Amino acid sequence: MSRAARTRYAVRLVAPNHKVLFGLGLETGVHQVSEMLGHARLADQAGLDVVSVSDHPFFAERVDAYAALGFVLGATSNITGAVIMTNLLSRPAPILARTVTGLSTISGGRVVLGLGAGGMEEEIVALGVPHLSPAARVRALEEAIMIVRALSGGGDPVTFDGEFYHVTGLAPAPAPTPPIWTGSLGPKALAVTGRHADGWIPAHLADWRSTTVAEARPIVDEAAASVGRTPTDVDTIYNVSGRLARAPLAETRDDEGRWVGGGVAQWVEELTFAVLEHGAAAFIYLLRPGDSLSDTTLNLWAHEVVPAVREAIAKR
């Protein structure tokens, strides 16, 4: 990508369409249920915007994502819940539509639908889900988004005869369509994101300074424009990870340029830069699978980093 193209990308995505969201990825181990619910409540009380759970039904040591999400929404009052990312191949789109609109109705609209084009191959095979090629997975993702949108918001019965999904005379739920975020990487999946999604989460914890984002985001923008949308119709949401300390760290990025964390002031500087210079619309702080969030880290994130970033971007 040319330097000029990178500059155009940074300039046109300075302002997301709404306030910047801050979230927390929750523990999902079967031995971590009390931490999951406790941290969801603390995130809610601290004024964070979203909590997320991961979806890996292959692993017996993890709780089911949508069962967990129902409990999380029931344990909180204001915060939005999301599964990031939904294992689409194991959750047929019409049933998934009913699940998310049901959760939205019960929770008062506090749901985001995160969708990916697949999952780990060994997970899919073990679940007995029919094998799909990478290209077919992307086509199934596009159909799934169309199905979810068609089966929400009320209206006339829906008949859909696609390559992967078929419904006949199915009435849409009266609940509004939840925001749909996709995790996508290849050009075809990125194009689906631009045509249909409300948000994009770069893969592999790629961040605002990465070549991956600089090269991928224009594909989303071009696809959005091809169907009459604008780049700001699709937010960029970042999963962020790394050490969070009170004092500054000597290095905040590794030899490959990947963010590894820092002190509170370093996190504030980086996230503020990501919003003002690269149009970041949301940040969700994640742990590695199996780890538990410490009280210190949660307090630093929710009560120091997030308020400081909110204050910094409000002044611009």
N, C-alpha and C positions, 0 to 999 in steps of 0.2 A: 504494500500500500504506500502511496506517495505521501510526502510530508504534508502537502496541501490537503489531501483527503483526510488525514488524521486531524488537521486543524479544523476542517469543516465539521467533522464529527463532534469535536469538543465544543465548538461554538453553538451548534444548533440544539444541543441537548442540555444546555445550562439549567433550564427551569422545567422540572416535572409539572404535571397538571394539578397536583395537589400537595398537601404537606408531606414532608419526608417521613417515612415510617421507620420505627426502630423495634426490633423484635429479639426473641430468644428461642433458640432451639432446645427442646426439652429432652430429658433422658427417656429412653423407651425400653430399658431392660425390665424383665419380669421381676427382678430384685430391686428395681428403682421406682416403683409405682409411687411410693410416698414422696420421694424427691420430685418426681414429675409433677404431681398435683400441688405440692407445696411451692415449687418454683413457679408454676403457672399462677398461683394466687399472688405470690410476691410480685411477679411481673405485672399483673393486673393492678395491684395496689400502687405500684411505682409509676403507673401511667405509661407503660410501654404499649405499643400498638398491636403487636402480633406475637403469638407463640406458634411454634411448628413442631411436628413430630415426623419421623421418617417412616417409610413403608417398605418393610422387607419381610413378607409373610413366610418366606422360606426358613427363617431363623426362629426356632422354638424358644430361644432365650429372650426374644423381644415380643412385647405386647402388640396385638393387632392395631394398626394405625388408626382406623376409623372408630374402633371401640374406644381406644384411648382418647381420641379427639372428642367424642361425646362426653366422656367424663370430665375432660379439661374444660369444655364449654359450660358444663353444669357446675363446675367448681369456681367459675369466674363470673364477672358481671359486665365488663366493658371490653375486654381484650378480644381481638379476632384470633381464630384458630385456623391452622392450615396443615395439610399433609404435604410435605415437600420431600420427594415427589411421589405422587400416587403411582403405584405399580399397575399401570393401565391394563396390561395384558391379562392380569389376573382379576380385574374388576370390570366387567363388561360395561360399556358406556351408558346404556339405558338404566342399568341398576345404579351405577355411579351417580347419574343425574338425580335419581330418586333419593339417594343417600345425602348428597350435598344440599338439595333443596329441603329435605327433611331437617337436617341439622340447622340450616339457615332459618327455617320457620321456628324451630324450638328456641334457638339462641337469639332471635331478633336480628338476624342478618350478619352475625359475626363469623363468617366463613369465607375463606379464600380457597379456591381449587387449584392445587398444583399438579401439573401433568407432565410426564415425560414420555418418550417414545418407546420405552421398554424397561429394561432392568438387566440384572446380571444373567448371563445365559444359563448358568447352572441352576439359578433360582427358578427360572422359567421352566426348564426341563423337568426339574423335580416336582413342580406343582402340576405337571400334566397339561400345561398350556400349550396349544399348538405352536410349533416353531414358525416364526416369521422372519424373513430376511430384513436387514436394516432398512431397505427402501420401503418394504411393506409396513414396517412398524411406523414409519413416518406417515404413510397414507392413512393408517389406522388412527394415528394421533389426530390428524386433521378431521377425519370423520367423527371422532369422539368429541372434539370441541363443538362441532356442528350439532351433534346430538344433544349435548348438555344445554347448549343455548336454545335449541328448539323445544326442549322439554322443561323449560322454566319460563316464568313470566306470564303464565296463563295463555289464553287464546284457543284457537281451534285445534282439534286433534291432529296429531302428526303422523304422517306415513313417510318412512325413510327407507329406501332400498339401496344400500350402499354395497361396497365391496366386502366390508367386514361386519357391518351392523345393519339390522333390519328391524323396524318397528312398524306396526300397522294400526292406525286409528288410535294412537295413544295420546291421552289428554295431557297437556303440560301442567306441571304443578304451578300454583299461583305465586309461589315465592319468586323473587327476582333472581336473575342469573348472578351467581357469585362472580367476583373478579377471578379471571383465569390466568395463572402464571405458568409458563412452560420452562422446563430445563432443556435446552437444545444446544447442539454444537455444530453438526454438519450443515452445509448450505441448504439442503431441502428442508430440514427441520427448522432452521432459522427462518426460512421463507414462510413456513406454516405459522410460526410465531408472529411474523409481521402481518400476515393476512388476518389472523384470528384472535390473537391473545391480547390480554391487557398488561401483561408484564413478562419480562424475560429474566431468568436467572442463569448467568454464565456458568458453564460446567467447570468442575474440578477446582472450585474456589478461585477461579480467575478473577482478578480485580481490575479496578479502573485504570491502572497503569500498564496492564498486560497487553501484549501483542494480540492475544486471543480475542480480547474485547474490541480492540481497535480494528481488527479485521472482520469480526463477526457482526458487530452492530450495524454497519452500513448495509449488510444483506437484509437484516430485519427492516431497516428503514425503506429500502427499495421495494421490498415486498409489500410493506404497508402502503406506500404510495401507489403501487400497482392496482390497489382496490379502493383508492380514494381516501385512504387514511393518511395521517401525518406521523412523523417519528415520535412525537410526544404522546400519541395514543398508546404507545407501548413503553411502559416504564422499565428501567433496568434495576433489578433487585439483586443485592449482593449478599450471599452467605459469607460471613467473615469469621475467621478463626485465628488463634494465636494467643500468646501470653498477654495477659492484662495485669500490669503492675502499677503501683502508685508512682514509683520513681522512674525516670527515663531509662531505656535500655541503650546500650552502646550501638547495637545494630537492630534495625526494624525490618530488614529484608535479607533474604539469604543470597547466595552467590548467583542464583538464577533470577533474582529480582522479585521473588515471591514474598508477600507480607508474612512476617512471623510474629508480629505483636510489638508491644512497646508499653511505655508508661502512659498514664492518663492523658497528659498533654500531647504526646505523640499520636495517640489514637484520635484525639479531638482534631488535631491538625490534618491528619490523613483523611478522616471522614468528611470534614468540612471542605477540603480540597476536592474530594470525589463528588460532592454535591454541586459546588459552585463552578467547577471546571469541567466536569464530565457528566453532569445531570443525573447522578445517582438518586434514585427515588426511595430506596429502602435498604436497610442493613439488618441482617439477622445473625446474631452471635451464636456460633455453633461449637459444640464439643465433639471430640472424637467418639465414635460408638463405644459404649461401655464406660466412658468417663462420667464422673458426677461433677456438677457445678458447685464450686465452693461458695460459701456465703460472701467471702471477700470479693471474688470475681463478680458475682451477681451485683453486689452493692456498688462496686466501681463502675460497672457497665450501666446499671439503671439509674444511679444517683449522681454520678460524676461525668462519665463520658457523654451519655445521651443528652442530659440537660445542657451541657456546654456546647455540644454541636448544634442543638436546637437554637440556642442563644446566638451563636456565631452566624448561622445562616439567616436568622431573622433580622440581623443588622444589615444585611446586604440588599 
